[in-house]
Amino acid sequence: MQAKDRKYIEIDLENYPLSLGESKFKPAHLYCRGELPQSNRIGIAMVGTRRPSSSAKELCRRMVKSLVGTQAVVVSGLAQGIDSYCHEAALEFGIPTIAVIAQGLEAPIPGERAQLAERIVKAGGCILSEYQGDFAAHKGTFPARNRIISGLSRTTVLVQSKLKGGALITAEYCLQENKLLLAVPGDFDSEVAAGPNHYLDQGKAMPVFLPESLRVTAGLPQIHTEKDRPVASLEQIAASGCSLSSEAMALFSQFNGFRKTFQELQDGCKLKPLNILAILTELELAGLVHTPDNFQFYFNGTT
């Protein structure tokens, strides 16, 4: 514990949060302002460029929203652009979030990011750094910060990035630890899609085609109780004015009333895995499918 007049504490190595204690990139020292997440939480790093596209804020918002009802903690670097968008979305939807910064916790944070940091702490999240006191950020501390972002997380999501940028450093750390790297594909001529497209083209990342499919693609189970478990029928869905794709209707009709693993779904239909993931997301949003562990999928309330 630091002196009482300080606003942060030093974390013992055995108490490093999330998966950082097991990471080969864990820092020798770690300082925290705010509350550490519970031990059963799962870190999801969401990183990208400081100068994203005009639609990036909504993209981040929809991806983070898909994590509601899971044990996810959104981890990012408090930079402007993608990082800030993901922190803000986590605050909006009540998801814990951790900001890892490249300076000491007593050093001033410029601009609107200072207010964002305060909101994160007040909401029960935390700001982490390996640097003590008012240590100032410099060029070398940002790549070092990125290894902690990856170390905290089971999965890293590369949202938008140029072909060169700090987010790609985080992606490389993720791959070096054989963790799951996800990337959002974009237009071939989009500068901010060049980084994700490169990793997808190289087969180093799995694609997140739909923002709402992030939870399923990241392998995060959604926690349902008997009280809030979504149960509906095709007739109720139609009456509500909600329309399903023909593929979703066909898959639901085929497996309605059954409990299936993803492999059994693949064996039972002729669709590609990514198409099945997209359909499952569509059916979950409609309340026709739920999965408590992301291993078995329950169709229309099957127990």
Secondary structure, DSSP 4 states (H G I P E B T S, - for coil): ---TTSS-EEPPGGG--TTGGG-TT--S--EEEE-PPPTT-EEEEEE--SS--TTHHHHHHHHHHTTTTSSEEEEE---TTHHHHHHHHHHHTT--EEEE-SS-TTSPPPTTHHHHHHHHHHTT-EEEESS-TTPPP-TTHHHHHHHHHHHH-SEEEE-S--SSSHHHHHHHHHHHTT-EEEE----TT-GGGHHHHHHHHTT-SEE--SGGGHHHHTTPPPP--TTT-----HHHHHHTT----HHHHHHHHHHTT-EEEHHHHHHHS---HHHHHHHHHHHHHHTSEE-SSSSEEEETT--
